[in-house]
Amino acid sequence: MNVYSLKDVRNVAVLGHSGCGKTTVCEAVLFQNGVTKRFGKVESGNTVSDYDAEEIRRKVSINTSVIPVEVDGKKINLLDTPGYFDFVGEVKEALAVADVALIVVSAKSGVEVGTEKSWELAEEMGVSRMILINGMDDENADYHKVVEQLEEKFGKSIAPLHAPYIENGKFVGFINVIKREGRKFNGDKVEDCGVPDSLEDDVEEARSLVMEAVAETSEELMEKFFEEEEFTEDEIYGGIKTGILDGSVTPVLCASATKEIGTYVLLRQILKYIPSTNELKPTIPVVNSDGEESEVEVKEDAPFSAFVFKTIADPYIGRLSIFKVRTGVLKKDMAIRNINKGTNEKAGHIYVIRGKEQIEVNEVRAGDIAALAKLSNTATCDTLADPKFGFEYKPIDFPKPYQKKSVSPLAKGDEDKMASAISKMLEEDKTLLFEVDKDTKESVISGIGDTHLDVFVKKLKAKYKLDVVLGEPKIAYKEKIRAAVTHRHKYKKQSGGSGQYGDVQIDFSPNFDNPEEPYVFEEKVFGGSVPKQYFPAVEKGIHESVKKGPLAGYPVVGIKAVLTDGSYHAVDSNKNAFKTATMMCFKEAFLKAKPTILEPIMNVEVTVPKDYTGDIMDDMNKRRGRVNGMESSHGGKQKILAQAPLSEMSSYATDLRSMTQGRGDFTMELSGYEEAPQDVCNKVIEAAKAQ
């Protein structure tokens, strides 16, 4: 593959709702440009993008694939992303290095939730947008309806550059609404033609939308628009390019990827309208070693630097670090430095990635995407650079996973193998989180949703020959007392020779000053009824007791224990006897002191379109939650602030998606602990007894 300069490279993230045809568009492009000998199909499992075993089995994209295509002496890197919500981390990786987001929309289904999500993600990450209405050959395709939906949803930026050419009820080509010229496709033949009388109204309607969008790009054009003066072609093209730069114009094209109509033109429209990386973003934010922010200029004649946006961890080929060169040039065998880790690496072999294919090149320049194999210390979001560079690029802001499951190996003794395999998967997927819960001691895996975690399990099996079991994670309840009691316990045991004797009287009460501390111990013994050398043993008995409460075996918090009296035996008393006496005293007293269960309460922020606000609040009430307030959020959405017990939120990621058709998002963090209602306490205690 040729080496391309900064001005000749375009990076295009292909986004859209699941099933809209993103992968098929990429396949059509590859086939039409002679990269592949056959047109791959998702149904057949032979596409360049979806090469992972799980992708082939599920017939959906799970990972972002890089698909480079050489066109007219230039290079377009298509980044084919998953449409399913659980794999949003992959989409963010693609957008982090994209010059434009190509949002694919089904001509049949129109604007779907995934369309809206794609738009919002591109907007959030400051990436310009283009839209391709695909599937125009479907008998239920309705281009004009989809354009209306786009305009209604996304405003005046929508600029349809094409109108479909319909002949005898079939999609046979398209009309360039700017030039008012048609193009018909008949197999390998392409026929240039005018605009049929039957399509003139459609063309003029689309053209008026383009003119309105272009007029917004400058005061001069706006004035000309209001005076109903005709724009020149140069003014139109210049306005579109300007509008793409600032996000005020979103070109809309039409195509049928399966019929190979419109996809060939798509690449040329990208090259025509989408500026190169340095035109779109002349400078990129960086952070120096002191944490100070600044910017670097995107150019080739500068020290080399690159941002690793994706990692592939494979048990057979090893780690593959995929990066975008931000400045300078990387050459084979060049010594480079991982700025984040402060370690040196070597660019042994440089690869251009096309799906699972690795094409070796001698160098790669600013603006382009490539990969390095087997870098020892490099991870996703690291900066690789010339040692003189000295800056780090800002990391991708990945969504936090809240769908939690306990995870354990099916075979006993595979714990270390599981930890090692999961560690490699975490390198690859930054939206997975693995931790050992410090309270329950369970291994817990967190993902974006059920499908995400199901894929995690299947990949462990396929890649690492490891079977694991997922379950509902334990809730880290706590126990406490609500009343003060004084209790005495005498521990006496005689079994020949020296016996065991310990006698303690302890005042137990709630610790209102430090309710989150496990315990506070004091001694107020008068007259030497308990010798001082046994005080540490009494405290050790308290320390051991609070680890597992008498109610359900959960840790005890907020208890104050004051040793007030007791007795000892000159021969049989020892530290162990006093420790045992204290633990028995604790258990008996605890059950008399109005014990209860504390449950973790979460702060929850739910962001949804306003239409769903009532449903979310009703659902939160059913979860024993309380809504504390609401505030406006970006994109006209509403943010609902609430608190709810963790035990009621285990399936919330899936339930929220169902309630809002995928339009809702939420964050959740621990607020504190509160007393559980009696019915919940009873269930927790019964469950502990059963276990």
Secondary structure, 3 states (H helix, E strand, C coil): CCCCCHHHEEEEEEEECCCCCHHHHHHHHHHHCCCCCCCCCCCCCCCCCCCCHHHHHHCCCCCCEEEEEEECCEEEEEEECCCCHHHHHHHHHHHCCCCEEEEEEECCCECCHHHHHHHHHHHHCCCEEEEEEECCCCCCCCHHHHHHHHHHHHHHHEEECEEEEEECCEEEEEEECCCCEEEEEECCEEEEECCCHHHHHHHHHHHHHHHHHHHCCCHHHHHHHHCCCCCCHHHHHHHHHHHHHHCCCEEEEECECCCCECHHHHHHHHHHHCCCHHHHCCEEEEECCCCCEEEEECCCCCCCEEEEEEEEEECCCEEEEEEEEEECEEECCEEEEECCCCEEEEECCEEEEECCEEEEECEEECCCEEEEECCCCCCCCCEEECCCCCCEECCCCCCCCCEEEEEEECCCCCHHHHHHHHHHHHHHCCCCEEEECCCCCCEEEEECCHHHHHHHHHHHHHHHCCCEEEECCCCCCEEEECCCEEEEEEEEECCCCCCEEEEEEEEEEECCCCCCCCEEEEECCCCCCCCHHHHHHHHHHHHHHCCCCCCCCCCECCEEEEEEEEECCCCCECHHHHHHHHHHHHHHHHHHCCEEEEEEEEEEEEEEEHHHHHHHHHHHHHCCCEEEEEEECHHHEEEEEEEEEHHHCCCHHHHHHHHHCCCCEEEEEEEEEEECCHHHHHHHHHHHHHC
